[in-house]
């Protein structure tokens, strides 16, 4: 493929999937400037990896994988400077914590997820995005069985954290 064609295709991919990039940046950075820097780094790494994209793979899965790897690497470098923020979708989660989440419960849930290890946070981000087990496995490079186990363990951990607060 000619370089101009590759650039045009890449820009179209970025435009089509920019929501993923911004959501991940927002999840891993607090400050607007840091979010913008992470978005630029993700796009740069996507550009570097674009020629090796395997078309048998789903484009959004590949994009999530690259973007999350960049975000996790960035987060680990600045572990002590920033805290992970997870954007919450409207329907929040499939599991019940005993009552409908209110503002306090949402803040607690976000705090509890912020305390998870980086990979578990990424897993919860994908879970909240309602990605399938297969997609999460492909993105994170884990088996579907491992995804199910980790998701179940994290959800149980979060339920326990809520139950200790409620008592």
C-alpha positions in Angstrom: 0.0 0.0 0.0 1.3 3.4 -0.9 2.2 5.7 2.0 -0.5 8.3 1.2 -3.2 5.5 1.1 -1.9 4.1 4.4 -2.1 7.6 6.0 -5.6 8.1 4.7 -6.7 4.7 5.9 -5.0 5.2 9.3 -6.7 8.6 9.8 -10.1 7.1 9.0 -9.5 4.3 11.5 -8.5 6.9 14.2 -11.6 9.0 13.4 -13.9 6.0 13.5 -12.5 4.7 16.8 -11.4 7.9 18.6 -14.0 7.3 21.3 -12.0 4.2 22.4 -8.8 6.2 22.6 -10.3 9.1 24.6 -12.1 6.7 26.9 -8.9 4.9 27.7 -7.0 8.2 28.2 -9.7 9.5 30.5 -9.6 6.2 32.5 -5.9 6.4 33.1 -5.2 10.2 33.5 -6.8 12.9 35.6 -5.3 16.2 34.3 -6.5 17.3 30.8 -2.9 17.9 29.7 -1.9 14.3 30.7 -5.0 12.9 28.9 -4.0 14.8 25.8 -0.4 13.5 26.1 -1.6 10.0 26.5 -4.0 10.3 23.4 -1.0 11.5 21.4 1.2 8.6 22.6 -1.6 6.1 21.8 -2.0 7.4 18.3 1.7 7.4 17.8 2.0 3.8 18.9 -1.0 2.9 16.8 0.7 4.5 13.8 3.9 2.5 14.5 1.9 -0.7 14.8 -0.5 -0.1 11.9 1.6 -1.7 9.2 1.7 -5.0 11.2 -2.1 -5.0 11.8 -3.4 -8.5 11.1 -6.7 -8.1 9.1 -8.0 -11.4 10.5 -8.2 -9.6 13.9 -11.1 -7.2 14.7 -9.9 -3.6 14.3 -11.4 -2.4 17.6 -9.9 -5.4 19.4 -6.4 -4.5 18.0 -6.9 -0.9 18.8 -8.0 -1.6 22.4 -5.0 -3.9 22.9 -2.5 -1.3 21.7 -4.2 1.6 23.5 -4.4 -0.3 26.8 -0.8 -1.4 26.6 0.3 2.2 26.1 -1.9 3.4 28.9 -0.8 0.8 31.3 2.8 1.4 30.5 2.3 5.1 31.0 0.4 4.5 34.3 3.2 2.3 35.7 5.8 4.9 34.9 3.8 7.6 36.8 2.3 5.3 39.4 2.8 7.7 42.3 1.7 10.8 40.4 -1.8 9.9 39.1 -4.7 7.8 40.2 -6.8 5.8 37.7 -10.2 7.2 36.9 -12.8 4.9 35.4 -15.6 6.6 33.4 -18.9 5.0 34.3 -21.4 3.9 31.7 -25.1 4.6 32.3 -26.0 1.0 33.3 -22.9 0.7 35.5 -22.6 -3.1 36.3 -24.5 -6.4 35.9 -24.0 -7.4 39.5 -26.1 -6.3 42.4 -24.5 -4.7 45.5 -27.8 -5.0 47.4 -29.4 -1.7 46.2 -29.4 0.7 43.3 -26.1 2.6 43.2 -26.4 6.2 44.3 -23.8 8.9 44.1 -22.0 7.6 47.2 -22.0 4.1 46.0 -20.6 5.1 42.6 -17.8 7.0 44.3 -17.0 4.0 46.5 -17.1 1.7 43.5 -14.7 3.9 41.6 -12.4 4.2 44.7 -12.4 0.4 45.0 -11.6 -0.2 41.4 -8.9 2.5 41.6 -7.2 0.3 44.2 -7.0 -2.8 41.9 -3.9 -3.8 40.0 -3.4 -2.2 36.6 -4.5 -5.4 34.7 -7.6 -5.8 36.8 -8.5 -2.1 36.3 -8.2 -2.6 32.5 -10.3 -5.8 32.8 -13.0 -3.8 34.7 -12.9 -1.0 32.1 -13.6 -3.6 29.3 -16.2 -5.2 31.5 -17.9 -1.9 32.0 -17.8 -1.4 28.3 -19.7 -4.7 28.0 -17.0 -6.4 25.9 -17.5 -10.1 25.5 -15.2 -12.5 27.3 -13.6 -13.4 24.0 -12.9 -9.8 23.2 -11.5 -9.1 26.6 -9.2 -12.2 26.2 -8.0 -11.0 22.9 -7.3 -7.5 24.1 -5.6 -8.4 27.3 -3.8 -11.5 26.0 -5.5 -13.9 28.5 -7.6 -17.0 28.0 -11.4 -16.7 28.2 -11.3 -19.0 31.3 -8.8 -16.6 32.9 -11.0 -13.6 32.1 -14.1 -15.3 33.6 -12.2 -16.3 36.7 -10.6 -12.8 37.1 -13.9 -11.0 36.5 -15.8 -13.2 39.0 -13.0 -12.8 41.6 -13.0 -9.0 41.1 -16.8 -8.7 41.3 -16.8 -10.8 44.5 -14.0 -8.6 45.9 -16.0 -5.5 45.2 -19.2 -6.9 46.7 -17.2 -7.8 49.9 -15.8 -4.3 50.0 -19.4 -2.9 49.8 -20.7 -5.3 52.4 -18.0 -4.2 54.9 -19.0 -0.5 54.4 -22.7 -1.3 54.8 -22.2 -3.0 58.2 
